[in-house]
Amino acid sequence: MVSCGAFRSFLFEYDTPRIVLIRSRKVGLINRGVQLAILAYVIGWVFLWEKGYQETDSVVSSVTTKVKGVTLTNTSTLGPRIWDVADYVIPPQEENSVFVMTNVILTLNQRQDRCPEVGSALILPYDQTECNVKNNCVPGYVSTHSNGIQTGECIPYNNSIKTCEVFAWCPVEDDYHIPKPAFLQEAENFTILVKNNIWYPKFNFSKRNILPTINSTYLKNCIYDSQTDPFCPIFRLGKIVEAAGQNFQEMAVEGGVMALQINWDCNLDRAASHCVPKYSFRRLDNKDSAHTVSPGYNFRFAKYYKDTNGTESRTLVKAYGIRFDIIVFGKAGKFDVIPTMINIGSGLALFGVATVLCDVVVLYCMKKRYYYREKKYKYVEDYELGVNETYGTDS
């Protein structure tokens, strides 16, 4: 029966707002205070800070890079050697990034042959490569850490240990000792030119980071500095790492990943000359002294040769270095009637919050809430049934 009565009330009753003027300082101040806060939010945050009167678009970007720099090394293995861009930028071009080799382990004159595997105590603790007798080695055995396939023989690795013989590129690589300091210490003085073209398709607006005010003479001599040359697109590698709070010489030993961030936030209601890039830098790979497993950034590649007899050989290169990722982001805004009207309408609708809040205070929190509730609500029976007003008071 209760559910039937509730259903009848829902079906046959109609609510219409009734305006009641309450003369109360407390309620009046609450109402005006909430309205003032909403007005400040709409004007200050929505329109001034967030620019709610603008249509926005995300940036579309392309990036090309060019690294320059030469250095000299002199070692007992290689002798005096010049390193230029073709030697340390690997590969020559990448999408939105560039890798600069700063340290290297070279294994020269490798040929496919039989030779001792590296000792497990040195570098492969999970593979049993050391042996005492031939029976310790399994012909055909290979693992993910192996340099080759075991032949089943046990041969001397050095004066103190024996290891299983493998068929591999010999001599096998020994990368247990990483060169310190870094092989290419002077890499911090290398420079990178970043050319960035951006486009906002919604507004058909395009620009590049080499600004119209930059001429060829300036471009040949400038180096980016946040204070003196904030729009120079040429960056010194050491300064990039330093600006991210890192030490270049430490990072160069095992490598890492750096971000060169270009922010294009543009207000297209202003002149195009005000739309300029803002550069920032940070290290992307995790450098944590508590987690030292597989630190830095490195990979291997080889350079192959053939002698006059047709015998193939190679130089295996394990390259450590810093990869610079160029990350472009930003948005542009321009005045448009539609978002302006939408935000004005939303702001006006928010003024209803003041009414709801004041109703809660008046009807549930004040001492005379029953009196105010009686004045706010009036119950009217169906006039056609011959009954006028009940449960209420005359207005």
Secondary structure as UniProt FT lines:
FT   HELIX           2..12
FT   HELIX           25..40
FT   HELIX           41..49
FT   TURN            52..53
FT   STRAND          54..58
FT   STRAND          60..68
FT   STRAND          71..75
FT   TURN            76..78
FT   STRAND          79..83
FT   HELIX           85..88
FT   STRAND          97..116
FT   TURN            120..123
FT   TURN            125..126
FT   HELIX           134..136
FT   TURN            139..140
FT   TURN            144..145
FT   STRAND          148..156
FT   STRAND          162..170
FT   TURN            183..184
FT   HELIX           185..189
FT   STRAND          191..200
FT   TURN            201..204
FT   STRAND          205..208
FT   TURN            212..213
FT   HELIX           216..221
FT   TURN            226..228
FT   TURN            230..231
FT   STRAND          234..236
FT   HELIX           237..243
FT   TURN            244..245
FT   HELIX           248..254
FT   STRAND          256..263
FT   STRAND          266..267
FT   TURN            268..269
FT   HELIX           272..274
FT   STRAND          278..283
FT   TURN            289..290
FT   STRAND          298..306
FT   TURN            308..309
FT   STRAND          312..329
FT   STRAND          331..335
FT   HELIX           337..350
FT   HELIX           352..360
FT   HELIX           361..365
FT   TURN            367..368
FT   HELIX           369..376
FT   STRAND          379..380
FT   HELIX           383..385
FT   STRAND          389..390
//
